[in-house]
């Protein structure tokens, strides 16, 4: 019961019940407030404020609709650009993959060619070195033969000079020259 008394007393203490006298009197505050409200509404209607507010709201709605349409168009354009960039990125990725693959193939081919060139170069240098060695051996052998011949001739000349006479020396020299010629040719 206490719960019902509190809302009833709150409702009874409102300004509507505080007015005194008849309702259609200027001493009644409710009547004065009602007349002021009706005058205010009349002024609003006279100056066509609701129509102006409606027009402003319609203009605002049209502006918002235009902005939304523009935002949708921009969004679609952005999507198209994004799609275009993604396509270009994919193409560039594929192209870079092809370039990398081609570069790897060219590098492998260049490495293989360099190995072959190195083998040819080594073989050529080895052949040149063998030719130089053979030439040096032949030159050394020729020098040794020449030196042996000159030493043998000198030794033979000394021995013959000690042992022989002039006639036998001449015959020995002729025989030695004949032998040397036969061996050298």
WOFENBEL-V164991 format. One line per field, one symbol per residue. ss: DSSP state (@ for helix, = for strand, . for the rest). psi: psi as a letter, one per 40 degrees, with the letter a starting at -180 (. if undefined). A space follows every 10 residues. Layout:
ss->???
psi->???
//
This chain:
ss->.@@@@@@@@@ @@..@@@... ........@@ @@@@@@@@@@ @@@@@@..@@ @@@@@@@@@@ @@@@@@@@@@ @@@@@@@@@@ @@@@@@@@@@ @@@@@@@@@@ @@@@@@@@@@ @@@@@@@@@@ @@@@@@@@@@ @@@@@@@@@@ @@@@@@@@@@ @@@@@@@@@@ @@@..@@@@@ @@@@@@@@@@ @@@@.
psi->dddddddddd deeiddeeii aidfieehdd dddddddddd ddddddefdd dddddddddd dddddddddd dddddddddd dddddddddd dddddddddd dddddddddd dddddddddd dddddddddd dddddddddd dddddddddd dddddddddd dddiaddddd dddddddddd dddd.
//
